[in-house]
Amino acid sequence: MRVVTWLFNLTLFLLALGFALSNTASVELRFMLGDLVWRAPLVVFLLIFLAAGVVLGLLAAVPALFRHRREITRLTKELRHAGRPAPAAQAPATPVTDTTPGSSVGLGV
């Protein structure tokens, strides 16, 4: 399986290298503010925008990552507490009842 992965990565690298070598023509990137123009090979612009997209995607995933880590920590603590034996609770010898008027508990009973 490792050989297949290496072959796939090598093929992907060679395709990207061929793409980069075939797109060496200089292009202009014009900014909206003023007369700013940047001239560079097309592949440079593509790589810059690819890297910017990866960074923005990772930044968008950070809040969910932290939320999932907090949830995992909470569930791990909960699981640890659930694994402990409960302390032996002693049942009262006689049931305690409240006989004062109007002390009924429930939904308006």
C-alpha positions as CSV (number, residue, x, y, z in Angstrom):
1,M,0.0,0.0,0.0
2,R,2.9,2.3,0.7
3,V,4.2,1.8,-2.8
4,V,0.9,2.8,-4.3
5,T,0.9,6.0,-2.1
6,W,4.4,6.9,-3.2
7,L,3.6,6.3,-6.9
8,F,0.5,8.5,-6.6
9,N,2.4,11.3,-4.9
10,L,5.2,11.1,-7.5
11,T,2.7,11.2,-10.3
12,L,1.0,14.2,-8.7
13,F,4.3,16.0,-8.2
14,L,5.3,15.3,-11.8
15,L,2.0,16.7,-13.1
16,A,2.4,19.8,-11.0
17,L,6.0,20.3,-12.2
18,G,4.9,19.9,-15.8
19,F,2.1,22.4,-15.3
20,A,4.6,24.9,-13.7
21,L,7.2,24.5,-16.5
22,S,4.6,25.0,-19.2
23,N,3.1,28.2,-17.6
24,T,6.2,30.4,-17.4
25,A,4.7,33.3,-19.4
26,S,4.7,36.5,-17.6
27,V,1.3,37.9,-16.6
28,E,0.2,41.1,-14.9
29,L,-1.9,41.3,-11.7
30,R,-3.5,44.7,-11.4
31,F,-4.7,45.9,-8.0
32,M,-7.8,48.0,-7.7
33,L,-6.0,50.8,-5.7
34,G,-4.1,53.1,-8.0
35,D,-1.8,51.9,-10.7
36,L,-0.3,49.0,-8.9
37,V,0.8,46.2,-11.3
38,W,2.7,43.1,-10.4
39,R,4.3,41.1,-13.2
40,A,5.3,37.4,-12.5
41,P,5.0,34.0,-14.1
42,L,1.4,32.6,-14.0
43,V,2.5,29.6,-11.9
44,V,3.7,32.0,-9.2
45,F,0.3,33.6,-8.9
46,L,-1.4,30.3,-8.9
47,L,0.9,29.0,-6.1
48,I,0.3,32.2,-4.1
49,F,-3.4,32.0,-4.4
50,L,-3.4,28.2,-3.6
51,A,-1.4,28.9,-0.4
52,A,-3.7,31.7,0.5
53,G,-6.7,29.4,0.1
54,V,-5.2,26.7,2.2
55,V,-4.4,29.2,5.0
56,L,-7.9,30.6,4.9
57,G,-9.4,27.2,4.9
58,L,-7.3,26.2,7.9
59,L,-8.3,29.4,9.7
60,A,-11.9,28.7,9.1
61,A,-11.5,25.2,10.6
62,V,-9.8,26.4,13.8
63,P,-13.0,27.2,15.8
64,A,-14.5,23.8,15.0
65,L,-11.2,22.2,16.0
66,F,-11.2,23.9,19.4
67,R,-14.9,23.1,19.9
68,H,-14.3,19.4,19.2
69,R,-11.3,19.3,21.5
70,R,-13.3,20.9,24.4
71,E,-16.1,18.3,23.7
72,I,-13.6,15.4,23.7
73,T,-12.1,16.7,27.0
74,R,-15.6,17.0,28.6
75,L,-16.6,13.5,27.4
76,T,-13.3,12.0,28.6
77,K,-13.8,13.5,32.1
78,E,-17.4,12.3,32.1
79,L,-16.3,8.8,31.1
80,R,-13.6,8.7,33.8
81,H,-16.3,9.6,36.4
82,A,-18.7,7.1,35.1
83,G,-16.1,4.3,35.5
84,R,-15.7,4.9,39.2
85,P,-17.9,2.9,41.6
86,A,-20.6,5.0,43.2
87,P,-20.3,5.5,47.0
88,A,-22.5,3.2,48.9
89,A,-25.6,5.2,49.7
90,Q,-27.5,4.3,52.8
91,A,-31.2,4.3,52.4
92,P,-33.1,6.0,55.3
93,A,-34.6,3.6,57.7
94,T,-38.0,5.4,57.6
95,P,-39.2,7.4,54.6
96,V,-39.4,11.1,55.3
97,T,-42.7,12.6,54.4
98,D,-43.8,16.2,54.6
99,T,-47.3,16.5,56.0
100,T,-47.6,20.3,56.0
101,P,-50.6,21.6,54.0
102,G,-49.9,22.9,50.5
103,S,-46.5,21.1,50.3
104,S,-47.5,18.9,47.4
105,V,-45.0,18.7,44.6
106,G,-45.9,18.2,41.0
107,L,-47.7,19.9,38.2
108,G,-50.1,22.0,40.1
109,V,-51.4,19.2,42.2
